Amino acid sequence: MMLFLVTNGCGKGKSGTKPSAEIEAKLAAIRQVGEPVTPAELNQWYVEPPAAENAAALYAQAFAALVSEDADSPSFVEKNQKALQLLHQAAT
């Protein structure tokens, strides 16, 4: 069933067909206010911050360092000190 839905797009049009006039008008209105409507436009829209100001790597390290355990466990915070340190560092 899942393969059918993925390959047939849930019955919502065919690949490669042009969007309807209504959709084209909505996309044009979005573009007119300066918002992206395609993945390529979205990629250009975001300005990547300088490395010294980009906390994304710290957040990734923090999430990777999290120890999976019941958050209600008394040792949860103790076992996740590395992740907490990285999260505090990323927040600054």
N, C-alpha and C positions, 0 to 999 in steps of 0.2 A: 504494500500500500504506500509506504513512504517513498519508495523508488518511483512509483507512478506519479505521486504528487510532485516530486522534485523534477522529474523529466518532463512533465506536462504543465508545470507552473500553476498547479491548482486550477487550471482552466481559465486563467486570467490572461488571455491574449497569447500571441505567438512571439517567439524571440525574433528580434529584428524588425518588428512592425513599428510603424511610426505612432507616437502617442496621439490621442484624440485632440481635437481643437481645444476642448475644455482644459485638458491637462496642459497643453502647450501654453495656453493663456495663463494658467496658474504658475507655471514655471517661469514665464516671462515676467510676471509680477514679482516673483521672488527675486529674480535676477535684478530687476529694476531697483530694488531697495538694497542691493549689494550683497545679498546672501547667496551662498553656493547651492547648486542643485545637482551636481555630479560629484563622484568621488575625486576626480582630478581637480575640480574647482575647490572642493573642501580642503584638499591637500595644500593648495596654493593660498587659501584663505587664512589658515593658521600659520602664524610666524613662530618658528621654533626658537625658544629662548636660548641665549648663550649657555654653554655647558655649565658655567659657574652658577647660573641661576635656574637651571633645570633640575627639579627634584624627582623627575620620573624614575631615574635609575635607583635613587634611594628608596623610593616607594616599592619598586620591584624587588630590591634586596630585602626590604622589611617583610613583604608578603611571602617571599620565599623562605625567610627565617622563621615564620610562624610555626609553632608546634601544634599539630592537630590534637586537641584534647578538649574535653568538656569545659566550656568557658566558666561554668559554675564550680569547677574544681579549685580547691584552695591553692594548688601549685601552678595554676594557669599563668598567672602574672610572672611568677618566678621563672618558669620554663621559657617565657617569651621575652626575657629582658633584652636580648639582642634585637628583636623585632621592635620593641618599644623604643629603644635607643635610636634606631634608624628612623622610626616614624617621627620622633621629636626633632631629629636632625633635619629631616625633609620638610617639616612644618616651618622651620626657621629659614 
